[in-house]
Amino acid sequence: MDPDSVKSTLSNLAFGNVMAAAARDYQKEILAQEKAQPSANQEIDLDELMDDPELEKLHADRIAALKREAEKRESLKRQGHGEYREITEGDFLGEVTKGDKVICHFYHKEFYRCKIVDKHLKALAPKHVDTKFVKLDAENAPFFVAKLGIKTLPCVILFRKGIASDRLVGFEDLGGKDDFPTTRIENYFIKKGIISEKKKGNEDDEEEYDESRRRTVRSSLDADSDSD
């Protein structure tokens, strides 16, 4: 091969390598700029959104709705909701007729399975504030045990507006075993309509309202501090 031709070919190859390397470097620089660009745009968009009056109104409406829900929960708690409580035979009628939805566990203090039910209902009561959870010692309530036809314990009776609508007797509807999870009896109650399904969003809403209240308190304290 002609020496001049070989030299020209090598020169072209070297030039080609240089150009390829330059192209790669340029491509990397463009990609880096593209990655950085969305972040800046996002900051601008967020600033604009924070000053959007429509968004502020939506947020205020949401906080107002959460406030109403929180006030409703507090009112229910004053009526005995949100905890699993022991009641007496004398309390029974007042407790089951003053709530829209009531779960009452008729138990015997010596029965192991009654203690299992106690454990699960105690866990569910704070989660489902719309429903009242109570327990009544069957030995100390013979009148209502007879009137309700209770033959086997544990017996959990579901009341809607003072009327016994359903009952859970023993563990047959829960798999027949003692070591069932709380979610199983919870799903049973949901299916019967005595409690509502607890969605993750509900917990987030409560946290959002609590955080909003904390911000309001902090703002008030800061304002008082500035006035001093």
Salt bridges, closest charged atoms under 4 A:
ASP61 OD2 - LYS57 NZ 2.97
GLU86 OE1 - LYS135 NZ 3.98
GLU95 OE1 - ARG85 NH2 2.88
GLU95 OE1 - LYS132 NZ 2.97
ASP100 OD1 - LYS161 NZ 3.16
ASP118 OD1 - HIS105 ND1 3.13
ASP118 OD2 - LYS135 NZ 3.06
GLU139 OE2 - HIS108 NE2 3.34
ASP166 OD1 - LYS192 NZ 3.70
ASP178 OD1 - ARG113 NE 2.63
GLU186 OE2 - LYS127 NZ 3.19
GLU186 OE2 - HIS128 NE2 2.73
ASP204 OD1 - LYS200 NZ 2.77
ASP205 OD1 - ARG62 NH2 2.36
GLU206 OE2 - ARG73 NH1 3.86
GLU206 OE2 - LYS198 NZ 3.36
GLU208 OE1 - ARG62 NE 2.99
ASP210 OD1 - ARG213 NH2 3.67
GLU211 OE1 - ARG214 NH2 2.92
GLU211 OE2 - ARG215 NH1 3.87
GLU211 OE2 - ARG218 NH2 3.38
